[in-house]
Amino acid sequence: MEVRIITILVSLIIFVSIGLNIYQYQIVNEFKSLPIEEVEEIEVFISDDNDIVSESDALIRNVCFGGLTAELGQQLKIVWDGSNIDKVNIVLLDHRAGDNYHVIATDVSFSEGYFYWYIPLKFIYPGEKSFALWIGEYKPPAQKGDWEPLREEAESMIYYQQERISIMGDYVQLNRPSPRDVWSLGQSEYLTWMTSRVEKINIILLDERDNSYRVIATDISQTNQPYSWNVSSDLSPGNSFRVYMGTYRPLAQKGDWSEVESIACSFPHVYDLSDRFTIE
């Protein structure tokens, strides 16, 4: 009798093990069959005398914007060709504010011929026909800054500057409060922001001393700014306040921010956080 029971149990274990292996095989193969998101390629050809040898269709495929259109969160493959260059630096120029620059990568081996760039979701405020990719030997002194003082030296070396492109995406940029602001209890203060493709936002006050939050306003549209808020007189004065502005809307008017932060500050929610400011 005991031998029969043992035999049945062994058979059952073997059966379950085979079933699990088949299931895992199916899952793995289903995963492998998932479509891979296509990567846009920006082809850039650099010559010895700074002349453009040729351009790919990707640069002019979108007639509406006059160039490439990319999305925040998208991965681009930047491709180049040429000769007599050891390393290149890749810089994004923002034409809206006096050609500010943002360094994408430095000391990239030219022989590699390409560089993958993931456009960060919280990188820069998006815009149409506002940006250009600059690739060349010159290495900027800082990660970002004003390009104009550097232009002459940069253009004295081998380089290529792509025609204007568009980087689009859902975005929230909070402009006020700023780090030096001092708000007064019981007084009206105003908040300002910019949005891209976000219709409604929610405004939440955070107190980092105890990681608490309280809702200031919900379902506010871009046209409702500047938004005036009468600073609650029951707040405890301090210099550790921040404002969350985004698409997340808490279920409660007050609570523990640590319990909802991981949701509020992750996809699919779009948001911005102010620096710390003072309420007295």
Secondary structure by P-SEA (a helix, b strand, c coil): caaaaaaaaaaaaaaaaaaaaaaaaaaaaaaaaccccbbbbbbbbbcccccccccccccccccccccccccccbbbbbbbccccccbbbbbbbbccccbbbbbccccccccccbbbbcccccccccccccbbbbbccccccccccccccccccccccccccccbbbbbccccccccccccccccccbbbbbbbccccccbbbbbbbbcccbbbbbccccccccccccccccccccccccbbbbbbcccccccccccccccaaaaaccccccccccccccc
